[in-house]
Amino acid sequence: MSVDLFDADRAAVSPSVAEQRASTTIAEYEAAWAAFDAAEAERADLVARYAVADDDTRLALLVTAQQLDAAQPFGPRVMDELRALHTKAAA
């Protein structure tokens, strides 16, 4: 048994992914998490503003939500959260 926790991880990914992981510094990793946290805060703020906005403001916020979703294709969908505000919950 290997003492290296990530041996199975390395065996399961392509060489280019393994190389990228090996070359990523802690500072880069922390910066990526900080950017993710900032994006989460922006999403939460947009949803909160949308919930109390008038129709004209909602249209502008929908455009912003679409831009956020396009910029982060693999992240949570802001448009889904906004649509959920109009969906009635099951009783």
N, C-alpha and C positions, 0 to 999 in steps of 0.2 A: 504494500500500500504506500502510495506516495504521500509525502508530508506537504507537498505543494497543493494548496487548496484549489488552485485554478488549472490543474492539469486537464481535467475533464472539459473545462471551459475552452482551453486552447485546442483540444482535439476536435471540438465540435464546430469551430469557426474556420472560415477561410484564412489563408495566410495573410491576406491584406488586412483583415479585421484584427487578427492577432498582432500584426505589426503596428496598427494604429493604436491599439490598447497599450502596447509596450511603450510607445513613444509619447503617450499623453501624460503630461505632468500633473501634479496635484493642483497647481495653480490653475491650469486649464480646466480641470475637473470642477474645482470650486467656482470658477467663473461661469461654467455651463450651468451649474445648479443655481447660481445667483440670477442668471438670465431667465431660467425656468421659473424661479420664484417671482421675479418681476412680471413675467408674462401671466402667471396665475393671478397676481394682484390686479393686473390690467383687465383680465377677463372678468374677475369678480366685480370690479368697479363698473364695468360696462353692463353686466347683467343687473346690478342694483339700480343703475341710472335708467335702464330700459323699463324696469318694473314700475317706475313712477313717472315716466316721461309722457308728454303729449304726443299726438300722432306724427307731427312734423319731426320732432326730435327722435322718435322711434325709427323713422325712415333713415335718418342720418346714422343712428347707432347700428342699424342693420347693415349698412354699407361698411361701417367700421368692423363689424363682426365678420363679414365676408372676407375682408382684407386680412384680418387676424387668422382666420381659418386657412386662407390661401398661403400665408407666410409660414404656417406650421401644419403641414399636411398630415403629420402623424400624431399630433397632440389632440387633446380634447376639443370637441367642436363647440364653439360659442353659439353658432346658429341652433344647434340641438338644444342647448340650454334655454335660449330665447323662445324656441318653439314650445318647450315644456311649460313655460309660464302660461300658455294658452290651452294646455291640455288638462282636461278635468281628471282628477284623481279617481281611481276606482274606489267604490264604497266598501 
